Amino acid sequence: MFCCDYKTLSLSFNEFHNIDKKDMPKYGEFCLLELKDGRYTGGEWNPEEYPKATVKGKFTRGTADTVSADEVAKWHSLDRYDLSACLEDEEMGNINIGPKEDDTYSVLFKGFKSTRDGKCPKEEQYCLLILMNGGLASGRWEKYRGKNQGAFIYAPALSSYGTDEVWAWTPLSSDYFFEIEEKAAEERRHERKLNKNPSTDPEKFKYGTDINVYYEKALAKLRKKYSWATLAQMKKGTPWEIVPCHGQFVFGQAGGSYKGERIINEWKNGNTADEFIDFLCKDAEEFVKNSNPELKFRLGMDIEVYLEKAYENVKKDYRWLDKKMLKDACRYSIKQVDGDWEFIEKYKGNRHDFICECGSAESFIEHVEESYKQVALNANPVVAEYEPPFTHVEISGWNLEKYVFYKLKTGDYKVFVQAGDRVTGGSRTFFIAPHCFEAKTYEEFLNRYLEIVPGGSFGLTRKDLLLNEELKHFLGY
């Protein structure tokens, strides 16, 4: 994009400011920082007493990643400069950021690289960036899966510059997060080396290193109590494997991966093969117990029988529900999976079958009912809404963000609740059952309503709702 060669380019920063109450960055300004220990990093200024002038505050680098102003000796703005004109000069070798004078405090950065040439920072490395628009920035490298894939995180909630936004980068000083990652990377390399030739404990693996042998022995024990038990039922949870870990074979469960390495949950409840077999029996017992075909398929093997009962149950309250609404939304069947009969759910647009882990006919019917209820609510248009006012409400560490009552076309009501924190959140929609409106008074209605949407779990209590005359009128009281 630019004509000059980033490989030979250097930047001289000449407008550093001391930490001074009368001379601090603007709120939200990104800066290059010189720390009191001589290291360099960056961050966005967030003062404690904004809009008052203050030296109290922090420079934010990312989610849970800040530098206190107490640690900073000098700061230099990054936001105030556009290097585009300089970068378009192919002969450019050094760029002075600010006037270069004899008494100016200056720092030089060079050794720029580009991800376009396959040069990426190390994981968690904090870098100085020259952006494609000619601006300056900083960010911490987070590698994604795939070659040369990643982004530079610069603010909370994973706000980042993608590789298509960064023209060149050079690392700033090492810090705690980078050092932790470097140590972890070294440990992963050491682990791979150890696991090339794992040892075997003869007491723990006296039946060999084929995990199925141990499952078969556990299955024989389980069948004395549960005659219908199968290997497929035993492996419905996260199955156990025999895998190398810390240089020796262990019984373990693979819980996903991190940085390309499998995360192993090692079995540590015993020291012998027979103890592990007994553990397998206990670990799988709940899945086997809930797979009794006599209870699971108590109403037979015709899926329509179960679906009809679910439809009749939902229809009692969701009076507008029609079977035509369900045609494309929910597909259920009974199929054999690994030799066992299972209730199967297939979502619209998804080729895969999903096993419904329901141990009885009744629990499967309840599962289907929840799907039918959602279809019914989606098919009933909203005609009016009311959002009761509320101040800050905390729910188990989350903040209540939205609480809205909706009147539906049929005259029924539902309520939507949303809560979260800086990086995550969730929402629920509740149908306000008709029996709530059979109450003669608004007070009695609230008693019934709060059994469905309890205040302690979803934010607004009886006290919050009782004196709200607008809500009372909206609900028809």
N, C-alpha and C positions, 0 to 999 in steps of 0.2 A: 504493500500500500504506500509506504513512505520510501523516499529515495535513499536516505542515508543507511549505513550498515550498522545495525544494532550491536554486532559483535565487537566493533571497535568504539562504540559510543560510550561516553561517560557523562554523568550529570553531577553538577556542582550546586549544592544547596547553600545559598548565601543569605537567607533572610530568617534565621532562627530567632525565636523570642524566648526570653526567660519566663518561667512560671511566675506570673505577676498578676495580682488582682485587677490592675488597670489595663492589662495587655494579654487577654486570653482569647482563644479562638471563638468564633461565633458558635452558637448552639447548633450541633449537628455537623460541624465542619470536620472534614477528614484531614489528619495531620501526620507528618513524619515526626517521630518522637525520639529524642535522645534520652535514655534513662540515666539515672544517677550512677549506675554501675558501668556506664560506657557503652551499653548495647543499644541497638537501634530497632525500632518496631514502628507500628502505626496504629491509628484508631480514630474513632469519631467522638468528639467532645460532647459529654453529657454532664452539665453542671448540676450540683445538688440543689442550688437555690435559685434556679432560673425563674424570672428574668434578672435577678440581682447579679451584679458583678461578683465573682467568687473564684477562688482557686480550689475549692472543694468540689470533687466530682470524679469522674472516671472517663477513660477513653475506651470505647467499646470496639472490640475486634471481631466479635462473632457471638454465637449463642454460648452463654456461660463463659465468656472469654473477654476479660477486661483488664485494663491497667489503671491503677489508682493514680490520680494526679500527684500524690505524695512520692511516687516512684520516678516521676519525670523531672529532668533537669531543664530541657529545652524543647520547644515545639516549632515545627515549620509547616505552614499550610501546604496541602496538596491540591485543594479545590480551586485555588486562585490562578492556576496556570493552564495555558493551552500551548503545547509545543509544536503544533501542526506546521507552522511556517518554518521552524528550524529543521524539522524532520524531513521536509521536502527538499533540503539541500543535500545532495549526494556527497559533498565534501565535508559535511558536518562531522566533527570528532568529539567535541565537548560542548555541552550546553550549560550556561550559567543560569541558574534559577534565582533571579534577583540580581541586583548590581554587585559586581565583583570589585571590592575595594580593599585597601590594605588592612583596615581594622574590622573587616567583616568576618563573622564566624562562619566558616565554610566546611562542608563535608562532601566527599566525592564518592559516587557509586558507579561501578562499571561491571563488566562481566555479564552483560545482558544475554539472554537466550530466548528462544521461541518454541512454543509447542508445535508450530507448523513444521519445524525441523526435527520433531521427535524428542525435543528436550523438555522434560517436565521436572518440576521441583520434586523433592522427596516428600513423602506423606507428612502432613502437618507442618510443613515448612512455611514460615511467614515471609512474604515477598513484597518488594517494591514493583509496581506495575506501570507500564506506559500503555495507555488504552488506544484502541483503534481510532478514537475521535481526537487524539492528541492530548488528552487529559492525563493526570497522574492519579494513582490510587495505590492501595495496598490490600492484601488479602492472604488468607491461609489456604494452602493447596489441599484439596480433598480429591483423592483419586477415585474415579469410577471404574466399573468393570470395562474391560476393553483397552486396547492399546492407545496410549496418549489421550485418554479420556479423563476429564475432571473439571473442576471449577475452583475459583478463588473465593472463599467465604470471607465476607467483610462486615457482616452485621447479623443481629439475631434472626432466628427463624430461617437460617440457611440462605439469606440473601447473598447472591454471589455474582461474580463476573465469569461468564463462560469463556472457553478458549477462543471463540469467535469475536470476543470483545477486547482481548488483550493482544497488543502488538508484540511486546517484549516484557520479560521479567528478570529480576535478579534477587537472590535471597537476601533477607535482612538477618539479624542476629538470631542465634539459637535461643530457644526459650523452653519453659517447663513442658508445654504440650509436645513440642518437637522432640525433646530429649526422652520423654516417656515413650513416644512412638518409635524412636530409634532403638531404645532398649527392647521394646516389644518385638520389633522386626528382627533383632539379633536373636532373641529367644525363639522366634519362629524358625529361623535358619538352623539354630542348634537342634530344635525338635525334629526337623526333617532329617538331619544327619543321624540323630539317635535312632530314628525309626526305620532306617534302611535295613538293619539287621536286628530285629527285636528278639529278646529272649523270651522263654516260656517257663512259667511256674508249673512244675509237674503236679503239685497238689490241686491247683486251680483248674488245670486243663488235662486232667487224667483221661478224659474221654476224647481228647484231640482238639483241634481248632476249627471244627465245623459247627457253627452255632445251632444248626438244625438238629444235631444229635441231642443237645441239651433241651431244646424245645420238645422233642419227641418224648424224652424221659419225663419232662414236666407234664406233658399232655396225658401220658399214661396214668399219672397220679390224679390229675384233675378229673378224668373220666370215672373214677370210683365214686365221685360225688355228683358230677354233672355228665351224664351219659352222652349228651349231645355235643360235647366239647370238640372243637376242631383247631387245627393250627392257625387257620385264617382268623378265627375269633381271638386267639391268644395274641395275634400280631396287629390287632386293630389300633392299639396305641402306638407310640413310637417304638418300633421293634429293637430288640437288643442285638448287638453284633459282637464279634471278636475282632478287635482292631489294635494296631500298634499305638502306644501312647507312652511318652517318656522312655522310649527304648525297650519296652516290653509289651507283650500281648495282654490285653485287658478285656473284660466284659464291659461294653459301653453302649450308650445311645448317641447317635449323631444328631446334634441340635442345630442344624444349619451350618453356616460357614462365616468366617471373619477374615478379611484380607486374603481370601483364597484358601484358607485352611479350615478344615472341618472342626467344629467345636464338639468335643467328646465329653459326655457326662459319664464318668467312670463309676462302675459298681464298686462300692466299698463296704458292703454290709456283711462281708464274710471273707474266708480265705480258701475255701475248698469248692470243688466242682459240685458236690452234693448240696452244699449250702446255697449255691447259685441256683440250682434246680428248684429247691424249695422256694427261693425268692421269686423265680419265674411263675410258680403256681400262685403265689399271693398277688403278684403284680398283674396277672392276667385274669384273676378270678372274677372281678367285677364285669369285665367284658364278656366272659363266658356265661356268667350268671344272667346277664341281660340279653342273651342270645337264645334263650329257650324257645324253640319254634312253636311249642304249644301255647305259650303266652303271646309271643310276637305275632303269630298269625292265627289268633284265636277265632277270628271271623272268616277264616278261609284264605284262599290264594287269589281271590278276585279283587283287584285293586279298587274297582268301582264301588264295592261295598263300603270300604273305608272312606272314600271320597264323598260318597253320598251322606254318610253320617256327619262328616266335617261340614258339609254344605248346610245340612239341616240345622246344626248347632249355631253356625255363624248367622244364618238367615233370621234367627229369632231376634237379634238386636240390629243387625245390618239389613233392614227390611228391603232395601232397594237392590240388594245383591241379586244378580241374574247369572245363570250358568254361562251365558254368552260372554260375560266379562272374563270368565276363567279360561276360555278356550286357548288363548295363546300365552297366558301369564304363568300357569303352573302345570307342569307335566310330571306325573308320578307313575311308577310301575313297580312290579315285583319281579326281580331277576336274580339269577344265580351269579355270585361273585366268588371266585376261588372255591367253588363247590358249595357255598352256603347261600341260602335264599335271603335276600335283603330288600328293604324298601328303598327305592331309587328315586331321586329327584333330578330333573334336568331343567336347567335354566334356559330361558329363551336366548337364542343366539350362541349358546355354548354347546360344543360337541360332546363334552365330557359328562359322564354320569357321576352323581354324588350320592354316597351312601348316607341315609338318614339313620343315625345311631339312636334308634328307639327300641327299648327293651320290651315294649308291650304294644298291643293294638291300640290301647287308650292313649299312650304317649305319642304314637304316630299320628293319630287323629288330631290331637292337640297341636302337633307340629303343622299339619296341613291347615288347621283353623287359623293359625297366625298368618300364613301366607294369604289365605282367602280374605282375612280382615284387611290386610294392606291393599289388596286389589280393590276391595269395596271402597275404601277411603279414597284411593286414587281416581276412582270412577265417579265420585260425587263432587261436583264443582263447588268451589268456595264462592259465596255471594256477599259475605261481609266479614270483617275482622276487627278485633279490638286488642290492643297491646296495653296491658295495665302498666302504669309507671312504677319503677322501683329504683332504689339507690344501689350501691354496691352490695352484692350478695355473693358470699363464698360458699361453695359446695364441695367439701372434701378436697380443698386445694385448687379447685376450678372456680372460675368466675361466671356467674349467670350472665349470659349475653343476650338472650332473647326468650320471651315468654309471650305467646300469642294465642288468643282464642279465635277460632274460625267458625262461622255459621255456614252450613252446607245447603245445597239446593233443596234437599229434602226436609230442611228444618232441623236437622240434627247438628251436633257440634263436635269439634275436635280441638285439641290444644297441642301446640308445638313448643318444645323446650330445647334450648341450646346453651351449652356451657363449654368453657375451655380455659387454657392458659396461653402462654406465649407461643408454644410450639405444637400443641395438640388440642383436641376437643371432641365433642360428640353431640348428638341430638336425638330426641325421641318424639314421636307423635302418638298421642293417646286419643282414643275415641271416648267421648263422654257418654257412657251407657244410658239408654232411655230411663232406667230405673232411678237415676239421679234426679230426673225432671219430674218424677212422680211425687217428689217432696212438695209439701204445701207451702213451705217458707224457704227463703233464701238461706237462712241459717242451717236448716235441715239439708238443703241441697249441698252446701259446702261440706257437711259431715260425710255425705256419700261420695262427693267428688274427691275429697282428700284421701279416701281409701284407694282411689285409682292413681292419683298424682300426689303422693305424700309430700308435704312441705319440706320435711327434713332431707328428703332425697333430691328434690327438684326445685328448691329455692324459695317459692312463695308459700307462706303459711296461712292458716285460717285468719290470723290477725291482719296480714297483708291484704287479704281479699274481702274480709267482712265489711269494711267501711267504704268500699269502692262502689259508689252509687252508679257510675257509668257501666261498670261490669255487670252489676245486678240488673240494670235495664237491658243490657246487651243479651243477657241470658234469658230474658223474658220474665223477670220477677219485678 
